[in-house]
Amino acid sequence: MRVEQPAGSRGSLKWIQRLVEHNPSALDSRLQEVGALAGRRLVWLSPLFEDAYAEYGDTDFLNRIGQGHLALALKGFWPQRGPQWDALASDGDERVFLFEAKAHAAEMASTCQAGSSSRQKIIAACNETKHVVGAGPHTDWLDGYYQYANRIAHLYFLRKHQVEAWLVFLYFLGDKDMSGPDSEAGWGPHIEAAHRHLGLKSQVQWVASLFQPTADLQGADSVRPTI
């Protein structure tokens, strides 16, 4: 699944495009501090200006991060039309980074809309992931914070198959158009609510939460490329 995107004019779509296009090293030092980047620099794989800011999911997502050989395994783990990643990157070697970007608190909420057969596969994948990350077995991963949960499940899938993957929740600060939180503390209650709901008692291994001020990206204007 490859989905071309317009040049973002507001919200997380706007800010992730601006960061990747105009300030691609903005997260490097912070990822190094949490041990995710190991002295290297991010090499962005999406969304890219020259690729119509496309976002990727399913087999195309695996191909984009150089793991196309896992396509059959992913189909067994998760139904089609899985997560559409806000951004993808690598460290220029074997480590890959999956990004989920948020600019305001309402983006945190989501509910699974899958049909019955797909839903059963999702439940099985989530239950397997819950066990590995130490979440309560009876916590609800399909209603309330489904998007947050399915991103963790896909991180687990990659790690299960010996891929050096990290999941990065990127929270933008100071989005005035969307009335988003303007500080890490402002995001705190919303993140804590997600963790409580999902039964995550501690920070999940290989997951990082980063906070990026939109003020650092204000001067960068995005233009939709002609393909």
Buried (B, 14 or more C-beta within 10 A) or exposed (E): BBEEBEBBEEBBBBBBBBBBBBBBEBBBEBBBEBEBBEEBBBBBBBBBBEBBBBBBBBBBBBBBBEBEEBBEBBBEBBBEEBBBBBBBBBBEEEBBBBBBBBBBBEBBBBEBEBEEEBBEBBBEBBEBBBEBBEBEEEBBBBEBBBBBBBBBBBBBBBBBBEBBBBBBBBBBBBBEEBEBBBEEEBBEEBBEBBBEBBBBEEEBEBBBBBBBBBEBBEEBEBEBEEE
